[in-house]
Amino acid sequence: MFDALSDRLERVAGRLRNRGRISTADLDAALGEIRTALLDADVELGVARHFVEAVRERCSSEVLSRSLTPGQQVVKAVHEQLVEALGGEALRITYAPRPPTVVLLAGLQGSGKTTAAAKLAQWWRAQGRNPLLVGADLQRPAAVEQLRILGSQAQVSVFSQPGDPVSTAVAGVEEARRLGRDVCIIDTAGRITVDGALMDEMRRISERTNPHYTFLVIDAMTGQDAVSTARAFHDTLALDGVILSKLDSDARGGAALSVKEVVGRPIVFASTGERLGDLDLFHPDRMADRILGMGDVLTLIEQAERTMDQDVVARSADRLMSGRFTLDDFLEQLHQVQKMGSLGGILRLMPGVSKEVRQAAEQIDDSQVARIEAIVRSMTPKERADPTIVDGSRRVRIARGSGASTQDVNQLLKQFREMQKMMRSVGSGAMPNMPGMPTGRLGRLAAARQIASGGAEESLAEMLSGRGRPPATPPARVPAAPKGRGGKNKKKGGRVTPPKGR
């Protein structure tokens, strides 16, 4: 979502980081570029102006003169202001002393309220809570049926009744209390645009149900319209926060950076995909890290803990540390990575991954993953355990069996050999090119993490996207050295034997 803004800010930050001194003219030029980047990202004009002035104030000449690295001080100021613009800190959810905790969802039609309600229910189930969904959207056809289907997928009960939306919402809260549910999520009706009837209905539902939290669901792709919508709802309902849907879209991100400044309420949850599990608390500091290209390791770890099979991970880690990493292990890990979402999304959370690798990973789809799996499945168990035995005739057989080309098979084996070398280095504890790495078992574990967050995943991205594939036309033949003194050629070609020293 923040790709364009992130690229612009990364370029500005890259130019400033290594500057020993920054003049007033340098700072003005950088802030001007930042302001342009924010406006291009559809950030509200007043918010963009305030952002730039706040960064300028943080980077006063006095502050820069006290800093050993003024360039890094500017980057730090931009990061701090991004965190503040995105909300400051994640909202801490508290619960009613007498259940249920009532959560009221509002928003325009098509913003994703019903899906957000089901995602919230699943998120609370993962927190050990027992939620109830209430379908109070009685205007849109099949809205309640959609909520029942999503509730079934999330394994959460749904309550609704025909009649008046206000009475349905009140009855839903009573039903949650009767059943002993500790969270009650009310899905309400929306309109194509903000109108008096919608606001009056929302106001009456809020007055009768007395919600502990009122969240506005905003479609991140609506841009500046999202800000005016949030302002209108906040004037009527006194919002507690915003749920941002479609954060994984190609929108420019202006709504996320503007809503806190304009409405005064933070983004609480963010939806990053279509699956019910693709919703989590919004962390402004982590999002600021991503925008500046610093990665988001904490979110990556949380995703892995939620989705990965711990037994499979432990078994693979043991084989990794012993240096026995096979194609079967690779396939197993590929399936675990798929559970976490797209490879491009995972690499976006990793610090230090190049932009080129991230872009290559974004192009990977399920068909490419299936192609890799078909190649591995076309090998015999012995070949998967020891790929070094795969000679020319075996490669042709594997290519025919998987419907791939021999070039695809060669590329897969080449990249896998590179991964194996890294795994063996981890097992032996010898990790060149990684200064400052602790020794012993801790060193191997740290190196394993570094490989998992860099080398192995980059190799996987290259493998899946086809980068580094041999050219279609063979390279020009290198002329052989002339016969005679100082050199000797093999008759049937091959490498040239170097001359013996005298």
C-alpha positions as CSV (number, residue, x, y, z in Angstrom):
1,M,0.0,0.0,0.0
2,F,2.8,2.5,0.9
3,D,5.1,1.4,-1.9
4,A,5.3,4.7,-3.7
5,L,5.7,6.7,-0.5
6,S,8.2,4.2,0.9
7,D,10.4,4.4,-2.2
8,R,10.5,8.2,-2.1
9,L,11.2,8.3,1.7
10,E,13.8,5.6,1.4
11,R,15.7,7.6,-1.3
12,V,15.6,10.7,0.8
13,A,16.8,8.8,3.9
14,G,19.5,7.1,2.0
15,R,21.0,10.4,0.8
16,L,20.9,11.8,4.3
17,R,22.1,8.9,6.4
18,N,25.8,9.2,5.6
19,R,26.1,12.9,5.4
20,G,28.5,14.3,7.9
21,R,27.0,17.8,7.8
22,I,23.6,19.0,6.7
23,S,23.1,22.7,5.8
24,T,19.9,24.6,6.0
25,A,19.6,24.3,2.2
26,D,20.0,20.5,2.3
27,L,17.3,20.2,5.0
28,D,14.9,22.4,3.0
29,A,15.4,20.3,-0.1
30,A,14.8,17.1,1.8
31,L,11.7,18.4,3.6
32,G,10.4,19.7,0.2
33,E,10.8,16.2,-1.3
34,I,9.1,14.7,1.8
35,R,6.2,17.1,1.4
36,T,5.8,16.2,-2.3
37,A,6.0,12.5,-1.4
38,L,3.2,12.9,1.1
39,L,1.0,14.8,-1.3
40,D,1.6,12.2,-4.0
41,A,0.5,9.6,-1.5
42,D,-2.9,11.4,-1.1
43,V,-2.2,12.7,2.4
44,E,-4.5,15.6,3.3
45,L,-2.8,19.0,2.6
46,G,-3.0,20.3,6.2
47,V,-1.6,17.0,7.5
48,A,1.3,17.1,5.1
49,R,2.1,20.7,6.1
50,H,2.0,19.8,9.8
51,F,4.2,16.7,9.2
52,V,6.9,18.7,7.4
53,E,6.9,21.5,10.0
54,A,7.1,19.0,12.9
55,V,10.1,17.3,11.3
56,R,11.7,20.7,10.8
57,E,11.2,21.5,14.4
58,R,12.7,18.2,15.5
59,C,15.7,18.9,13.2
60,S,16.5,22.4,14.4
61,S,20.1,23.5,13.8
62,E,20.8,23.2,17.5
63,V,19.7,19.5,17.6
64,L,21.7,18.7,14.4
65,S,24.8,20.4,15.8
66,R,24.7,18.2,18.9
67,S,24.3,15.0,16.9
68,L,27.4,13.1,15.7
69,T,25.5,12.0,12.6
70,P,23.1,14.8,11.5
71,G,21.8,12.7,8.6
72,Q,20.6,9.9,10.9
73,Q,19.1,12.5,13.1
74,V,16.9,13.7,10.3
75,V,15.8,10.1,9.5
76,K,15.1,9.6,13.1
77,A,12.9,12.7,13.2
78,V,11.0,11.5,10.1
79,H,10.4,8.1,11.7
80,E,9.2,9.6,15.0
81,Q,6.8,11.9,13.1
82,L,5.5,9.0,11.0
83,V,4.8,7.1,14.3
84,E,2.9,10.1,15.6
85,A,0.9,10.6,12.4
86,L,-0.1,6.9,12.4
87,G,-1.5,7.1,15.9
88,G,1.4,7.0,18.4
89,E,0.9,3.6,19.9
90,A,-1.3,0.6,19.5
91,L,-4.7,0.8,21.3
92,R,-4.9,-1.4,24.4
93,I,-8.2,-3.3,24.4
94,T,-9.9,-3.4,27.8
95,Y,-13.0,-5.4,28.7
96,A,-16.2,-4.6,30.6
97,P,-16.3,-5.7,34.2
98,R,-19.7,-7.2,33.5
99,P,-19.8,-9.0,30.1
100,P,-20.4,-8.6,27.3
101,T,-18.0,-5.9,25.9
102,V,-20.1,-4.4,23.2
103,V,-18.3,-3.4,19.9
104,L,-20.3,-1.3,17.4
105,L,-19.1,-1.3,13.8
106,A,-20.1,1.6,11.5
107,G,-19.1,2.6,7.9
108,L,-20.3,3.1,4.4
109,Q,-21.6,0.4,2.2
110,G,-18.8,-1.6,0.6
111,S,-16.2,-0.6,3.1
112,G,-16.0,-4.2,4.4
113,K,-17.9,-4.0,7.7
114,T,-19.4,-7.5,7.5
115,T,-16.1,-9.1,6.7
116,A,-14.4,-7.0,9.4
117,A,-16.9,-8.2,11.9
118,A,-16.1,-11.8,11.2
119,K,-12.4,-11.1,11.2
120,L,-12.7,-9.3,14.6
121,A,-14.7,-12.3,16.0
122,Q,-11.9,-14.7,14.9
123,W,-9.3,-12.4,16.3
124,W,-11.0,-12.4,19.7
125,R,-11.4,-16.2,19.6
126,A,-7.6,-16.3,19.1
127,Q,-7.3,-14.2,22.3
128,G,-9.3,-16.8,24.3
129,R,-12.6,-14.8,24.2
130,N,-16.0,-16.1,23.3
131,P,-17.7,-13.6,20.9
132,L,-21.2,-13.3,19.5
133,L,-21.9,-11.7,16.1
134,V,-25.1,-9.6,15.8
135,G,-26.5,-8.9,12.3
136,A,-28.2,-5.6,12.5
137,D,-27.8,-4.8,8.8
138,L,-31.4,-5.4,7.7
139,Q,-31.3,-3.2,4.7
140,R,-28.8,-4.8,2.4
141,P,-30.1,-8.0,0.8
142,A,-28.4,-11.2,2.1
143,A,-26.2,-9.2,4.5
144,V,-27.2,-11.4,7.5
145,E,-26.7,-14.5,5.4
146,Q,-23.2,-13.3,4.5
147,L,-22.5,-12.8,8.2
148,R,-23.8,-16.3,9.0
149,I,-21.5,-17.8,6.4
150,L,-18.5,-15.9,7.6
151,G,-19.4,-16.6,11.3
152,S,-19.5,-20.3,10.4
153,Q,-16.0,-20.1,9.0
154,A,-14.8,-18.3,12.1
155,Q,-16.7,-20.8,14.3
156,V,-18.7,-18.0,15.9
157,S,-22.4,-17.9,16.5
158,V,-24.5,-15.2,14.8
159,F,-27.7,-13.6,16.1
160,S,-30.3,-11.7,14.1
161,Q,-34.0,-11.2,13.9
162,P,-36.3,-9.4,11.3
163,G,-37.8,-6.0,12.1
164,D,-36.1,-2.8,13.3
165,P,-32.3,-2.6,13.3
166,V,-32.2,-0.8,16.7
167,S,-34.4,-3.5,18.3
168,T,-32.2,-6.3,16.7
169,A,-29.0,-4.7,18.1
170,V,-30.5,-4.4,21.6
171,A,-31.8,-8.0,21.4
172,G,-28.4,-9.2,20.3
173,V,-26.7,-7.7,23.3
174,E,-29.2,-9.4,25.6
175,E,-28.7,-12.7,23.8
176,A,-24.9,-12.3,24.3
177,R,-25.5,-11.7,28.0
178,R,-27.9,-14.7,28.3
179,L,-25.4,-17.0,26.6
180,G,-22.5,-15.8,28.7
181,R,-20.6,-14.4,25.7
182,D,-17.9,-11.9,26.8
183,V,-17.7,-9.9,23.5
184,C,-20.7,-8.8,21.3
185,I,-19.9,-7.4,17.8
186,I,-22.7,-5.5,16.1
187,D,-22.7,-5.3,12.3
188,T,-24.8,-2.3,11.2
189,A,-26.1,-1.1,7.8
190,G,-24.3,1.3,5.6
191,R,-25.1,3.7,2.7
192,I,-23.4,4.6,-0.5
193,T,-22.8,8.0,0.9
194,V,-23.2,9.7,4.3
195,D,-26.9,10.8,4.8
196,G,-29.2,11.8,7.6
197,A,-31.1,8.5,7.8
198,L,-27.9,6.5,8.3
199,M,-26.6,8.9,10.9
200,D,-29.9,8.9,12.8
201,E,-30.0,5.0,12.8
202,M,-26.4,4.8,14.0
203,R,-27.1,7.3,16.7
204,R,-30.1,5.4,18.0
205,I,-28.3,2.1,18.0
206,S,-25.4,3.6,19.9
207,E,-27.7,5.2,22.5
208,R,-29.7,1.9,23.1
209,T,-26.7,-0.5,23.2
210,N,-24.2,1.8,24.9
211,P,-21.1,0.3,23.2
212,H,-17.8,0.1,24.9
213,Y,-16.0,0.6,21.6
214,T,-17.3,2.2,18.4
215,F,-15.1,1.4,15.4
216,L,-15.4,3.0,11.9
217,V,-14.5,0.6,9.1
218,I,-12.7,2.6,6.3
219,D,-11.7,1.3,2.9
220,A,-8.1,2.3,2.4
221,M,-8.6,2.7,-1.3
222,T,-11.1,5.6,-1.0
223,G,-8.3,8.1,-0.3
224,Q,-9.3,11.5,0.9
225,D,-13.0,10.5,0.9
226,A,-12.2,8.3,3.9
227,V,-11.1,11.3,5.9
228,S,-14.3,13.2,5.3
229,T,-16.3,10.1,6.1
230,A,-14.5,9.6,9.3
231,R,-15.1,13.2,10.3
232,A,-18.9,12.8,9.6
233,F,-19.2,9.6,11.6
234,H,-17.1,11.0,14.5
235,D,-19.4,14.0,14.8
236,T,-22.3,11.7,15.3
237,L,-20.9,8.7,17.2
238,A,-17.7,9.8,19.0
239,L,-15.6,7.1,17.5
240,D,-13.0,5.2,19.6
241,G,-10.9,4.1,16.6
242,V,-10.7,3.1,12.9
243,I,-10.4,-0.3,11.3
244,L,-8.6,0.1,8.0
245,S,-9.6,-2.5,5.4
246,K,-7.7,-3.5,2.2
247,L,-4.3,-2.4,3.6
248,D,-2.8,-4.9,1.1
249,S,-4.2,-2.9,-1.8
250,D,-2.3,-0.7,-4.2
251,A,-3.8,2.5,-2.6
252,R,-1.4,5.3,-1.9
253,G,-1.9,5.3,1.9
254,G,-3.1,8.9,2.4
255,A,-6.1,7.8,4.5
256,A,-3.9,5.9,7.0
257,L,-1.6,8.9,7.5
258,S,-4.4,11.5,7.6
259,V,-7.2,10.0,9.7
260,K,-5.5,10.4,13.1
261,E,-4.6,14.0,12.5
262,V,-8.1,15.0,11.2
263,V,-10.3,12.9,13.5
264,G,-8.1,12.6,16.5
265,R,-8.7,8.8,16.7
266,P,-6.1,6.1,16.0
267,I,-6.2,3.2,13.6
268,V,-6.9,0.2,15.9
269,F,-7.0,-2.8,13.5
270,A,-5.8,-3.3,10.0
271,S,-6.9,-5.8,7.5
272,T,-4.1,-7.1,5.2
273,G,-5.8,-9.8,3.1
274,E,-9.0,-11.6,2.3
275,R,-8.7,-14.5,4.7
276,L,-10.4,-14.2,8.1
277,G,-7.0,-14.4,9.8
278,D,-5.7,-11.4,8.0
279,L,-6.5,-8.9,10.7
280,D,-4.4,-7.7,13.6
281,L,-3.8,-4.8,15.9
282,F,-2.3,-1.8,14.1
283,H,1.1,-0.9,15.4
284,P,2.2,2.6,14.3
285,D,5.8,2.1,15.1
286,R,6.0,-1.1,13.0
287,M,4.2,0.5,10.1
288,A,6.6,3.5,10.2
289,D,9.5,1.0,10.1
290,R,8.0,-0.6,7.0
291,I,7.5,2.7,5.3
292,L,11.2,3.6,5.8
293,G,12.3,0.2,4.6
294,M,13.4,-1.1,8.0
295,G,11.3,-4.2,8.0
296,D,9.0,-5.5,10.7
297,V,10.5,-8.5,12.4
298,L,8.0,-8.6,15.3
299,T,5.0,-8.9,13.0
300,L,6.8,-11.6,11.1
301,I,7.4,-13.6,14.2
302,E,3.8,-13.2,15.3
303,Q,2.6,-14.4,11.9
304,A,4.9,-17.4,12.1
305,E,3.7,-18.3,15.6
306,R,0.1,-18.1,14.5
307,T,0.3,-20.0,11.3
308,M,3.2,-22.4,11.3
309,D,3.1,-26.0,12.5
310,Q,5.4,-25.9,15.5
311,D,6.3,-29.6,15.2
312,V,7.3,-29.2,11.6
313,V,9.4,-26.1,12.4
314,A,11.2,-27.9,15.2
315,R,11.9,-30.9,13.1
316,S,13.2,-28.8,10.2
317,A,15.3,-26.7,12.6
318,D,16.9,-29.8,14.0
319,R,17.8,-31.0,10.5
320,L,19.0,-27.5,9.6
321,M,21.4,-27.4,12.5
322,S,22.7,-30.8,11.7
323,G,23.4,-29.8,8.1
324,R,20.9,-32.4,6.7
325,F,18.6,-30.2,4.7
326,T,16.9,-32.1,1.8
327,L,14.4,-31.2,-0.9
328,D,11.7,-32.8,1.2
329,D,12.6,-30.4,4.0
330,F,12.5,-27.5,1.5
331,L,9.1,-28.5,0.2
332,E,7.8,-28.8,3.8
333,Q,9.2,-25.3,4.6
334,L,7.6,-23.9,1.4
335,H,4.2,-25.1,2.5
336,Q,4.8,-23.5,5.9
337,V,5.7,-20.2,4.2
338,Q,2.6,-20.4,2.1
339,K,0.5,-20.5,5.3
340,M,1.9,-17.1,6.3
341,G,0.7,-15.4,3.1
342,S,2.5,-14.2,-0.1
343,L,6.3,-14.4,-0.2
344,G,6.3,-10.8,-1.2
345,G,4.5,-9.8,1.9
346,I,6.9,-11.8,4.1
347,L,10.0,-10.3,2.5
348,R,8.4,-6.8,3.0
349,L,8.6,-7.5,6.7
350,M,12.3,-8.5,6.6
351,P,15.0,-5.9,7.2
352,G,17.8,-5.7,4.7
353,V,16.1,-7.4,1.8
354,S,16.8,-5.6,-1.5
355,K,14.0,-3.9,-3.4
356,E,14.7,-6.0,-6.5
357,V,14.2,-9.3,-4.5
358,R,10.9,-7.9,-3.0
359,Q,9.6,-6.9,-6.4
360,A,10.5,-10.3,-7.8
361,A,8.7,-12.0,-4.9
362,E,5.6,-9.9,-5.6
363,Q,5.3,-11.5,-9.0
364,I,5.1,-15.0,-7.6
365,D,1.7,-16.7,-7.8
366,D,0.4,-20.1,-6.8
367,S,1.1,-21.6,-10.2
368,Q,4.8,-21.0,-9.8
369,V,4.8,-22.6,-6.4
370,A,2.9,-25.6,-7.9
371,R,5.6,-25.8,-10.6
372,I,8.3,-26.0,-8.0
373,E,6.4,-28.7,-6.1
374,A,5.8,-30.7,-9.3
375,I,9.5,-30.7,-10.1
376,V,10.4,-32.0,-6.6
377,R,7.5,-34.6,-6.6
378,S,8.8,-35.9,-9.9
379,M,12.1,-36.9,-8.2
380,T,12.6,-40.3,-6.5
381,P,13.0,-40.3,-2.7
382,K,16.7,-41.0,-3.2
383,E,17.0,-38.0,-5.5
384,R,15.2,-35.7,-3.1
385,A,17.5,-36.8,-0.3
386,D,20.7,-36.4,-2.4
387,P,20.2,-34.1,-5.4
388,T,23.8,-34.5,-6.4
389,I,23.0,-37.8,-8.1
390,V,20.6,-36.0,-10.6
391,D,22.6,-36.3,-13.9
392,G,21.5,-35.2,-17.4
393,S,19.2,-38.1,-18.1
394,R,17.5,-37.8,-14.7
395,R,17.0,-34.1,-15.3
396,V,15.2,-34.9,-18.6
397,R,13.0,-37.5,-16.9
398,I,12.1,-35.1,-14.1
399,A,11.3,-32.3,-16.5
400,R,9.0,-34.5,-18.5
401,G,7.3,-35.9,-15.4
402,S,6.7,-32.4,-14.0
403,G,5.7,-30.6,-17.3
404,A,8.7,-28.2,-16.8
405,S,11.8,-27.6,-18.8
406,T,15.2,-28.9,-18.1
407,Q,16.2,-25.2,-17.5
408,D,13.6,-25.1,-14.7
409,V,15.1,-28.2,-13.1
410,N,18.6,-26.9,-13.4
411,Q,17.7,-23.6,-11.8
412,L,15.9,-25.3,-8.9
413,L,18.9,-27.6,-8.2
414,K,21.3,-24.7,-8.5
415,Q,19.5,-22.5,-6.0
416,F,18.9,-25.4,-3.7
417,R,22.7,-26.2,-3.6
418,E,23.3,-22.6,-2.6
419,M,20.8,-22.9,0.2
420,Q,22.4,-26.2,1.3
421,K,25.8,-24.5,1.6
422,M,24.3,-21.9,3.9
423,M,22.7,-24.6,6.0
424,R,25.9,-26.5,6.3
425,S,27.7,-23.3,7.4
426,V,25.1,-22.9,10.1
427,G,25.6,-26.5,11.3
428,S,29.4,-26.1,11.5
429,G,29.2,-22.7,13.2
430,A,31.4,-21.2,10.5
431,M,29.5,-18.1,9.2
432,P,31.7,-15.9,7.1
433,N,30.5,-12.4,6.1
434,M,28.5,-12.1,9.3
435,P,30.7,-9.9,11.6
436,G,29.8,-9.7,15.3
437,M,28.0,-13.0,15.3
438,P,28.3,-14.9,18.7
439,T,30.0,-18.2,18.7
440,G,28.9,-21.6,19.8
441,R,25.2,-22.8,19.9
442,L,24.0,-19.2,20.2
443,G,26.0,-18.2,17.2
444,R,24.5,-21.0,15.1
445,L,21.0,-20.1,16.2
446,A,21.6,-16.4,15.4
447,A,23.0,-17.3,12.1
448,A,20.1,-19.5,11.3
449,R,17.7,-16.6,12.0
450,Q,19.8,-14.3,9.8
451,I,19.7,-16.9,7.0
452,A,15.9,-17.4,7.5
453,S,15.4,-13.6,7.3
454,G,17.7,-13.0,4.4
455,G,19.6,-15.5,2.3
456,A,17.3,-18.5,2.3
457,E,14.2,-16.5,1.6
458,E,16.0,-14.4,-1.1
459,S,17.1,-17.7,-2.8
460,L,13.5,-18.9,-2.5
461,A,12.3,-15.7,-4.1
462,E,14.8,-16.1,-7.0
463,M,13.9,-19.8,-7.4
464,L,10.1,-19.1,-7.6
465,S,10.4,-16.0,-9.8
466,G,12.9,-17.5,-12.2
467,R,15.6,-14.9,-11.6
468,G,19.1,-16.1,-12.6
469,R,17.7,-18.5,-15.2
470,P,20.2,-19.4,-17.9
471,P,19.8,-17.4,-21.2
472,A,17.8,-19.0,-24.0
473,T,20.8,-18.6,-26.4
474,P,24.1,-20.3,-25.5
475,P,27.0,-18.0,-24.5
476,A,29.7,-17.4,-27.1
477,R,32.4,-20.1,-27.0
478,V,35.6,-18.9,-25.4
479,P,38.5,-19.5,-27.9
480,A,41.0,-22.1,-26.9
481,A,44.6,-21.2,-26.2
482,P,46.9,-21.8,-29.1
483,K,48.9,-25.0,-29.2
484,G,52.6,-24.9,-28.7
485,R,55.0,-23.7,-26.1
486,G,53.5,-22.7,-22.8
487,G,50.2,-24.5,-23.2
488,K,48.6,-27.9,-23.9
489,N,45.1,-28.6,-25.1
490,K,42.9,-31.6,-24.6
491,K,42.0,-33.1,-28.0
492,K,38.3,-33.3,-27.4
493,G,37.8,-29.9,-25.8
494,G,37.4,-29.1,-22.1
495,R,39.4,-26.8,-19.9
496,V,42.9,-25.6,-20.9
497,T,45.7,-26.9,-18.7
498,P,47.8,-24.0,-17.5
499,P,51.5,-23.9,-18.4
500,K,53.9,-25.4,-15.9
501,G,56.0,-22.9,-14.1
502,R,59.7,-23.0,-14.8
